[in-house]
Amino acid sequence: MSIKLVAISSHSSPVNVVKLNVDGDLLFSASNDKNVVMYYAYSGERIGNFVCSGAVRSIDLTRDSKYLLTTTLNGYIELW
């Protein structure tokens, strides 16, 4: 197995959290810019964006990757 460096630049403010799904094929990043961005982990290709109600502090996924849970600085818990 070789390691591949993938540079990703999708946020307008520093990233607070990153998360891989259980299968390791999807990568999520969350930031103070209220966005959670979804990528293919191996290529870094951006494949989705979730706009939250506030700066994102944490993210989690269901084991089947069907749902994304976010918590924001303004106290909201959002299910996508």
C-alpha positions, 0 to 999 in steps of 0.5 A: 500500500502506498500513501498518496497526498491529496491537497484539498482547498474547499473552505474559506476559514480553518477546518475544525474537523475531518472524518472518514466514513467506515469504508474509508472511501468518503472524507468529510471536512467541516469549518467555521464557514458553516460548510461540511464538504464531502469528497472521494477520499482517494482522489480528493474530488469534491462530491457534496456540500452541506450548509449548516446553521453555524460554525461546525464543531463536530460531525459523525456518520451512521455506519452505513454512511446514509446520514450525517450528524453535525453540531454547530457553535450556535447549539444546533444539532442537524441531521442530513 
